[in-house]
Amino acid sequence: MRIRTGLGALICCSVGLTACTAAPHQGPVATVTKPSVGRPAAPASAQAAMSSEAFTPYAGLGASTDDGLAPGDTYAALHTACMNDAGYGQYASSAPWSVRENRGLAFAQPFGPWGYLGTALAAQAGFNLSAGGDGQSPGQLGPPQPSPSLPTAAQAAAGKCLNIVMDFNNAQFAHSMAGVEAMNDDISTDVVQDPDLKKAQKAWSACMAKNGYTAPDPDNLALQELDALGLRGGPGGPSPSPTAGLNQAQIATAVTDANCTDSTDLAGIYFAIQASYEQQFVSANQQQLNAEVRQYKAAFATELRKLPALLRTASAKVEFPGGPVGPGRPKKRSQPG
């Protein structure tokens, strides 16, 4: 499941749900009016901004425990139910292929196409949020390392359950959540193409250039920094420990990013534009969104009933992108877009 706004190449799915597929466009009503936002105040954080936006509950469907729509029907809950049905519920939270809650479309790190929100956090952790403890770190991508400490049978059950959850995830992207994904794409397109946002990003780029940084937009800058930190690929496991020099450099970049974000009001403009487009899409497509929530909840309930039968036929060998992964070292996978 993709992050709703920005850094689309950074996270497609959670660590567990790596097999996302592109959903067919379901044709939501996409006629919108360009908002006039002026120079609104920046939000306290990217997450605070998204928490107040109209599309967030639908973006969190299946990923968030508190989306207000289907709060208990998450991928993590499905994984736990599966492990219980397999007879290894005591290992659900520590299974080698554990499915933590998908970060999904409804969650945001402090940096993205809106710049960097939070000068204090930038000075503390920069783009390596795993060191900052804000709870919004994208983390290192890739499948988690299997744990040799679990019983063999529990590892096999965990592999089966992860395959079951990934299959369910893919099926919902193609069916019950296809319209949500189409709206996500349409909203994102309208936001990034908005002339006011482009003007603000141009001002941000000029500010960065005055401070010795060349970047066309903050999204590209963030991805470059994540590449340098080793946070965009490779197997899961502990977050990397950059050298002191590298860490000092990336923190300096993040602080400059945050200062330029503030001086150009990039974040305020970005989230005001996004909030307007989201409200327009939700208002125009409320009936379809309600139907998709009902379809997702029904599919989740059906999947729970099917778990015993699915466990009898599922493979214990996890099928991550790039090929199956056994109980040994995971294969390196390509990053879905």
C-alpha positions in Angstrom: 0.0 0.0 0.0 1.5 3.3 -1.0 2.1 6.3 1.2 -0.6 8.8 0.3 1.6 11.8 -0.3 5.1 12.0 -1.6 8.1 9.7 -1.5 6.0 7.2 -3.5 9.1 5.2 -4.4 10.1 5.0 -0.7 7.3 2.8 0.6 4.8 0.8 -1.4 3.8 -1.6 1.4 4.7 -2.4 4.9 7.6 -4.7 5.5 5.3 -7.6 5.6 3.0 -6.6 2.8 5.5 -6.5 0.0 3.4 -7.8 -2.9 1.2 -4.8 -3.8 -0.3 -4.7 -7.2 -1.6 -1.8 -9.2 -5.3 -1.4 -8.9 -7.5 -0.9 -12.0 -8.8 2.6 -12.2 -12.5 2.5 -11.1 -13.4 5.9 -12.5 -14.2 8.1 -9.4 -15.6 11.5 -10.1 -12.4 13.5 -10.6 -13.6 17.0 -11.5 -12.1 19.5 -9.1 -11.7 23.2 -8.8 -8.3 24.7 -8.2 -8.1 26.0 -4.6 -7.0 29.5 -3.7 -5.0 29.0 -0.5 -2.8 32.1 -0.1 -0.1 31.7 2.6 -1.7 29.5 5.3 0.2 28.7 8.4 2.1 25.5 8.4 0.7 22.5 10.3 2.5 21.3 13.5 3.5 18.2 11.6 2.7 16.2 8.4 0.8 13.7 10.5 -1.2 16.4 12.2 -2.2 17.8 8.8 -3.2 14.4 7.4 -5.2 13.6 10.5 -7.5 16.4 9.7 -7.9 15.7 6.0 -11.0 14.2 4.5 -9.4 11.3 2.7 -7.3 10.0 5.6 -9.8 7.5 7.1 -10.2 5.8 3.7 -6.5 5.9 3.1 -6.0 4.1 6.4 -8.5 1.3 5.6 -6.8 -2.0 6.4 -3.7 -0.2 7.8 -4.9 1.8 10.8 -6.6 0.6 13.9 -8.4 3.9 14.4 -9.5 4.9 11.0 -13.1 5.1 12.2 -14.3 2.9 9.4 -13.1 -0.7 10.0 -10.7 -0.2 13.0 -10.3 -3.8 13.9 -10.0 -5.2 10.3 -6.3 -4.6 9.7 -3.6 -6.7 8.1 -2.0 -7.1 11.5 -5.2 -8.4 13.0 -5.6 -10.9 10.1 -2.0 -12.1 10.7 -2.8 -12.6 14.4 -6.0 -14.5 13.7 -4.2 -16.7 11.2 -1.5 -17.6 13.7 -4.2 -18.4 16.3 -6.0 -20.7 13.9 -2.7 -22.4 13.0 -2.2 -23.1 16.7 0.8 -20.7 17.2 -0.9 -17.5 18.4 1.6 -17.1 21.1 4.2 -16.4 18.4 2.1 -13.9 16.4 4.0 -10.8 17.6 7.4 -12.4 17.2 6.9 -14.6 14.2 9.9 -14.5 11.8 7.8 -13.0 9.0 5.8 -10.8 11.3 3.2 -8.5 9.8 3.3 -5.2 11.6 0.5 -2.8 10.7 0.9 -1.5 7.2 1.9 2.2 7.3 -0.4 2.5 4.4 -1.6 5.7 2.8 -2.6 7.5 5.9 0.7 8.0 7.6 3.5 10.5 7.0 7.0 11.1 8.0 8.0 14.8 8.5 9.7 15.1 5.2 8.3 14.9 1.7 7.2 17.1 -1.2 6.1 19.6 1.5 9.7 20.0 2.7 10.7 19.1 6.2 8.4 20.0 9.1 10.1 20.3 12.5 13.4 22.0 12.8 14.1 20.4 16.2 13.5 16.9 14.8 15.7 17.8 11.8 18.5 18.8 14.1 18.1 15.7 16.1 17.8 13.0 13.5 17.7 14.5 10.1 16.4 11.9 7.6 17.4 8.9 9.7 14.2 9.0 11.8 15.0 5.6 13.3 17.4 7.5 15.5 14.9 10.2 16.3 12.3 8.1 18.0 9.3 10.0 16.5 7.5 6.8 15.6 7.1 7.8 12.0 10.4 6.4 10.6 10.1 4.7 7.3 12.6 2.2 8.5 14.7 0.1 6.3 12.8 -1.6 3.5 12.9 -5.2 2.6 11.6 -8.4 4.2 12.5 -8.9 7.9 15.2 -11.4 8.9 13.8 -14.7 10.0 14.4 -15.6 13.6 16.1 -18.9 14.3 14.8 -18.8 17.8 11.2 -19.9 17.0 10.2 -23.5 16.7 10.3 -24.8 13.1 6.5 -25.4 13.1 5.9 -21.8 14.2 8.1 -20.5 11.5 6.2 -22.5 8.9 2.9 -21.3 10.2 4.2 -17.7 10.0 5.2 -18.2 6.4 1.8 -19.5 5.5 0.1 -16.6 7.3 2.2 -14.0 5.6 1.3 -15.5 2.2 -2.3 -15.5 3.1 -2.2 -11.9 4.2 -0.3 -10.8 1.1 -2.9 -12.5 -1.1 -5.7 -10.8 0.8 -3.9 -7.4 0.5 -3.5 -7.8 -3.3 -7.1 -9.0 -3.8 -8.4 -5.9 -2.0 -6.3 -3.6 -4.0 -7.8 -5.0 -7.1 -11.4 -5.0 -5.8 -12.8 -3.4 -2.6 -10.0 -0.7 -2.4 -9.5 -0.1 -6.1 -11.5 3.1 -6.0 -9.7 4.4 -3.0 -6.4 3.8 -4.8 -7.7 5.5 -7.9 -8.7 8.5 -5.8 -5.3 8.5 -4.1 -3.6 8.7 -7.5 -5.9 11.4 -8.7 -5.5 13.6 -5.6 -1.8 13.2 -5.6 -1.6 14.2 -9.3 -3.7 17.3 -8.8 -1.6 18.3 -5.8 1.8 18.0 -7.5 0.5 19.7 -10.6 -1.0 22.6 -8.8 0.7 25.9 -10.0 0.8 27.3 -6.4 2.7 24.3 -5.2 5.1 24.5 -8.1 5.7 28.1 -7.3 6.4 27.3 -3.6 8.7 24.5 -4.5 10.6 26.8 -6.8 11.1 29.2 -4.0 12.2 26.4 -1.7 14.7 25.3 -4.3 16.1 28.8 -4.6 16.4 29.0 -0.8 18.3 25.7 -0.8 20.6 26.9 -3.6 21.6 29.9 -1.5 22.7 27.5 1.2 24.7 25.4 -1.2 22.3 22.6 -2.0 21.1 21.8 -5.5 17.7 20.1 -5.6 14.7 20.6 -7.8 12.2 19.7 -5.1 12.2 18.4 -1.5 11.0 14.9 -2.6 14.1 14.3 -4.7 16.3 15.7 -1.9 14.8 13.4 0.7 15.2 10.3 -1.6 18.8 11.2 -2.2 19.5 11.5 1.5 17.7 8.2 2.2 19.8 6.5 -0.5 22.9 7.8 1.2 21.8 6.5 4.6 20.9 3.0 3.2 17.2 3.3 4.0 15.8 2.6 0.6 16.3 -1.1 0.1 18.2 -4.2 1.1 17.1 -6.8 3.7 15.4 -5.8 6.9 17.1 -5.7 10.2 18.6 -3.0 12.4 18.6 0.5 11.1 22.0 1.4 9.6 24.5 3.3 11.6 26.0 6.1 9.4 29.5 7.4 10.1 29.7 10.5 12.2 30.6 12.6 9.1 27.7 11.2 7.1 25.3 11.7 10.0 26.4 15.3 10.5 26.1 16.1 6.8 22.6 14.7 6.5 21.4 16.5 9.6 22.7 19.7 8.2 20.8 19.1 5.0 17.6 18.4 6.9 17.9 21.5 9.0 18.4 23.6 5.9 15.4 21.9 4.4 13.3 22.7 7.4 14.4 26.3 7.5 13.7 26.8 3.7 10.3 25.0 4.2 9.5 27.5 6.9 10.7 30.6 5.0 8.8 29.8 1.9 5.7 28.4 3.6 6.0 25.3 1.5 4.3 23.0 4.0 1.4 25.4 4.7 0.7 25.7 1.0 1.1 22.0 0.2 -1.3 20.8 2.9 -3.8 23.5 2.3 -3.9 22.5 -1.4 -4.1 18.8 -0.6 -6.9 19.3 2.0 -9.0 21.1 -0.6 -8.6 18.5 -3.3 -9.3 15.7 -0.8 -12.5 17.3 0.4 -13.6 17.8 -3.2 -12.9 14.1 -4.0 -14.5 12.7 -0.9 -17.7 14.9 -1.3 -18.0 13.9 -5.0 -17.4 10.2 -4.4 -19.0 9.6 -0.9 -21.3 6.9 -2.1 -18.5 4.9 -3.8 -16.3 5.3 -0.7 -19.0 4.1 1.6 -19.6 1.1 -0.7 -15.9 0.2 -0.7 -15.7 0.3 3.0 -18.6 -2.1 3.2 -17.0 -4.4 0.6 -13.7 -4.4 2.5 -15.3 -5.2 5.8 -17.3 -8.1 4.2 -14.1 -9.4 2.5 -12.2 -9.3 5.8 -15.0 -11.2 7.6 -15.0 -13.8 4.8 -11.2 -14.1 5.0 -11.4 -14.9 8.7 -13.9 -17.7 8.1 -11.6 -19.1 5.3 -8.4 -19.2 7.4 -8.6 -22.9 8.4 -9.0 -23.9 4.8 -6.4 -21.5 3.6 -3.8 -22.8 6.1 -4.2 -26.3 4.7 -3.2 -25.2 1.2 -0.9 -22.2 1.7 2.8 -22.6 1.2 5.2 -22.0 4.1 7.7 -20.6 1.7 7.2 -16.8 1.6 6.8 -15.4 -1.9 8.3 -12.0 -1.8 8.9 -10.0 -5.0 11.9 -11.4 -6.7 11.2 -15.0 -5.8 10.5 -17.2 -2.8 12.3 -16.8 0.4 12.9 -19.7 2.7 14.0 -19.8 6.3 17.5 -18.6 5.4 18.8 -15.2 4.4 16.1 -13.2 2.4 16.8 -12.4 -1.2 17.2 -8.8 -2.1 14.1 -7.5 -3.7 13.3 -4.6 -6.0 11.3 -1.8 -4.7 7.8 -1.5 -6.1 6.8 1.9 -7.3 
